Amino acid sequence: MKNLKFSKDKNGEFSKVLRERVNKYFKMNSKNIYGNKKMIFKTVFMLCAFFFPLIVINTGAVNSMLLLFILYICSGLGMAGVGMGVMHDAIHGSYSKNKTLNKYIGYTMNLIGANARVWKVQHNVLHHSYTNIDQADDDINAPFFLRFSPHAKRYWIHRFQFLYIWVFYGLSTISWITMKDFVRVCRYKKMGFFSKKKEFSKTLRSIIAWKVFYYSYALVLPLVMVPLPAWIIILAFLSMHFVTGICISIVFQTAHIMPDTTFIKPDSKGEIEQNWTIHQMATTSNYSPNSRIFSWLIGGLNFQIEHHLFPNISHIHYRKLSGIVSKTASEFKIPYLVKDSFFIAIRDHIKMLYQLGKA
């Protein structure tokens, strides 16, 4: 990957005015950019939603296959809630102004089987810096059987990806907790990350230790305690992750892999025509802006435009900021992409997957 550079001049006035208006909003309303007591409640709620079903399972009192699956699936929904509504803010540093608290809340990522340090490189650095840029945005760098960019190589199998993608979305967190962290930490080291003395080996040991801890309480202990065949318990465990994978993948992918978002290709020198702010506006889409309950459940990620423009601001503020961003974009005649509902966003995402499979 080349060293990519965004234009610093083109449409710079929009970026300046937008930031001034957002700063003014916080100042006039005597608010800070971080989370508040509502985030504490959400943290407790989501962690309980994830851990409580597992605690019940690990008591050994569950002897019904149906109840086992229900509990694991409920835990999977809680896992998705932790990932989208708690960990996400913390690793972006927007959960609290206290950096230490952000660090430890960010470890909830490790509690659900993944690794916060690896994800920070993938998401905060590569995805947020180079959104929808092939070979640079690691969220769209996919195995050969998936194609998320018109600039990626197309194979015949991609014509069917709009049908089989859901299986791989469901398997995404299984991949994450088994091999993806190891593959990525090695690749990121080659890219220049984890370059400090012993940082790579320390990170690798941390990944292994956290995964051993996660598997111990999420799978091994249930295999010991639950009086049901091992294959049923393993299948129920996989169903938990399948639900989590579907939830997280759809929420994130419908914000970027859409017919009206752009997939900008840098020139031969690695230069990008627009500035970073305009790039985020062009490559990101909102959806379901009026659904408060849905927005609460997914950590405000239906306001992905606001999140990409201001990743250091907690998601609890995105609804208010969306009015500022859309108004400013309208004044400067810059497209503000938004779908009325989540179902419309999913429909359009399927259309885009179909288009990417054909050409």
N, C-alpha and C positions, 0 to 999 in steps of 0.2 A: 504494500500500500504506500502510495506517495504521500509526502507531506502536503495535505490539502490546505488551501488558503481561501477564505471568504473575502469578497470585496468589502472595503471599509467605507466606501463613499456612496455607492448606489442605494437610494432610498434611506440614507442615514437619518434624515429628518424624522421619518416615521418612528424609528427606533428611539430617538431622543425624546420626542413628544410623548410616546407611549410610556416610557419609563418615568418621565416627569409626572404624568397623570396618575400612575400607579403609586408612586411615592407620595403624591399629594393625598390620595385616598387614605393611605395608612396614617398620615400625619393629621389630617382633618378629623378622622374618626378615632384618634388616639389608640390605634391598634398596632401591634407588632406583627411581623411576617410569619411568626411561628404558630404552633398549635396552642390550644387552650385546654380548659377542663373537659371540653367535649372529646378531645383526643384521648384523655386519660380514660374516660368511660368507654370509648371505642376500643382502646387497647385491651382493657379488662374483658369486654364483651367478646372480642374476637379470639383472644387467648383461651377464654373459657369454652367458646364454641369449638375450638380445636382440641383442647386437652380433656374436657369433661367426658366426651364419648370414649376416649382412649382409656381414661381412668376406670370407667364402668367396665370396659372390655377386660382390663387387666385385673379386675377383682376376681375373675373366674366365674362370675355368676351368670354369664351369658351362655346359654346352651341351645339357643335357637339360631339357625342359619340366617333367617330373615332379620332378626334383631341385630345380629352381628353386622350384616351388610348395611342396615340402616344407620347404625352407630358409626361405622367407618365412613360412610358417605357424608353423614353430618359433620364428622371431623374434617373431611375433605373440603366441605364448604367453609368451615372455620379456617382451615389452612389457607384457602384462597383469600379470605378476609384479612388474615394476618399479613399475607404477602402484599396485597393491594392497599390496605388501609392503615397499616402500622409500620411494617418494615420499610416500605417504599419511602415514606416521609423521612424516617430516621436516617436511612443511608444517603438521602439527598441533603441531610443536615437541616431539614425544615421542621422536624418534629419539635425541637426545643432549641433555644439559644445556648443551652448547655451542651457543649460538644461531647462531654463524657456520657451524658444521658443518651444523646443520639447514637453514640457508639454501642452502648449496651442494649438499647432498644433495637438497634440494627441486627443484633445477634439473634433476634427472633427468626431471621432468615436461616441461620444455622440450626435453630430448633426444629425447623420444618424440613431439614434434610439437605439444603443447599448451602452455599458459602457466601457470606456477605462481601468479602474482599474481592472474590472473583467477579461477583455480580456487579460490584461497583465499577470495575473496569469495563465490563460488557455494556452496562446500561448507562451509567453516569457519563463515562468518557466517550465510548465509541458510538452508542446509539444517540445520545443527546447532542453530541458534537456534529455527527455526520448523518443525520436522519435520512433514510431512504437512498443513501449513496452506496451503490453496489461495491462490495469488497471492503467497505469502510464501516458501515453500520452492521454490527454483529447480530442485530435482531433480524436482518433479512439475509444473512449468510446462512444458507440452508444446505442440507445434503442434496445430492444430484437429483433425487426424485421429487424435490420441491423447488418451485421457482417463484420468488417474491419480487423480482425486479425485471423490467423489460430489457435490461442490460445484461442479465445473467444468461448463460448458455441454455438453450431450449432443447429438451429431448422429447421424443414421441410420447413418453409416459405422462408428460405434464398436461396433456389434453384431458386427462382424467383426474387431475389433482383436486378439482373442486368437489369431487365425490369422495376421494379417500383421505383428504386433508384432515378430516375430523378424527380419524384414528390416530394420526400422528400428533394432532393437538392434544388428544387425551393421553398420549404416551410421553408428552414433553417433560413432565415433572419426574416420571420414572427415569427417563434419560438423564435428567438433571442430578438426581440423587445417586445415580450409579456411576456414570462415566463422564458426563459433560463437564463437570468442574475440573476433573483431572486433565481432560483434553485441552480445555481452555487455559488453565493456569500454565501449561507447558507452552502453548502457542503465544500467550501474552508475554511470557518470559522472552521468547524469541523476538517479540515486537518491541522489547525495551522496558516492559513493566516488570515489577518485582526484581529490580536490578541492584538494590542495596544488598550489602553483605548479609548473607544467610537469610534474606527475605524470602526467597523462593522455597528453600527447604523448610523454613518456619511455617510458611503458608501451606505447604503440602502436608506437614504433620498436623496442622490445625484442621485441614479438610478431612483427613482420615479420622482424627479423634472425634470430631463433631458427628461424622456419619456413623461411626460405631455407636455413639451415644443415641443418635436418632433411631437407628435400626433396633437398638436394644429395647426401647420402650414402645416403639410403634409396630414391631413385628416379632422379635424374638420372645419377649415376655408374653404376648398373646398366644404364641405357639405353645408356650409352657402352661399357661393358665387356662385357656379356653378348652373345654372338653368337646372339641369338634375335630374332624380330620384336618390335617395340616394343609391339604390342598384347598380346602374351603377358606381357611384363615388367610392364606396367601392370596387367594382370589379376591377376598374382601378387602385386603390391604391394597391390592392393585386397583380395585374399584374406587377407593378413596383418592388415589393419585389420578385416576382417569378423570374424575369429576373436577379435581383441582386444575388439572392440565387444560381441560376444555374451558373452564371459567376464565383462567388467566390468559390463555392464548386468544380467545375471542375478544376479550376486553382490550388487549393491547393491539392486536392485528387490525381490528376494525378502525383504529385511529390512523393507520398509515397505508395499509395495502388496500387502496380504494381507487375507483375509476377517476376521481377528480383530484387526487393528490398527485404530485409530480415526483419523478425519479430523475433528479438532475445528475448529469454526467460532467465531471470536471474536464477541463481542457488538457492538452498534452503536458502542460506545466503544473497540473494539479490545482489550478485556480478555478474558483467557482464564481459565476457572474454576479450573483446577488450577495448581499450581506447576510450575516447569520440569522438575524431576526426575520427577514423576508423568507429566507430558506425554510425556517420553521413553520411559517404561515402557509407556505406552499406544499409542505410535505405532511401536514398534520390536519386531522379532522375531528370535530366534536360530534357528539350524538346525544340524544335524549336529554336536552338541557333543562326540561321542566320537571323531571322526575327526581324529587328530593330523596325519596327512600332508596331508589336505585343508586343514585349518586353516593349516598352515605355508605351503602353496602360495598361499593367498588372503590372506595377511597377517592372520590372525585375525579376518577380517570375518564369520565365522559367529557370532562373539560380538558382534553389533552393539549389543545392549543395553548391554554393558559399555563399548563404544567410545563410545556416545552419552552415557552418564553420565560417563565419564572420558576425554574425547578427548585430554587432556594426558598420558595414561599410554600407554606403548608397548604394542603388541598382544601382545608376548611374555608379558605378565602376565594377559591376559584369561581364560585357562582357570582359573587360580586364583581370580581375582576373581569369576568366575561363581558359584562356590559361595557366596561371601559375599552376593552380590546376591540370588540365588534364595532363600537362607535368610531374609534380612532381609525380602524381599518377602512371603514366606509368613507370617512373624510379624505383619506389618502388614496381611495379607489384601489384598495388591496383586497383580494378575495378572502373572505372569512368562511371557511368550510364547516358546515354543520348539518347533521341529519336530524330530522324531527324525533325519531325513535331509535331504539337499539335494534329493533327488528329490521328497520330500513337499512341501518348500517350493516347488519349481517347479510342482508340480501345483496347490497352493493359490493360487499367484500367477496361474496360468492361470484358475482359477475366479474370482478377483477381477477380472481383466480382462474376463471374460465378464459378470460381474454389472454392472460399470461400463458395459458396452456396452448392457445391457438397461434399466437404470433409473438 
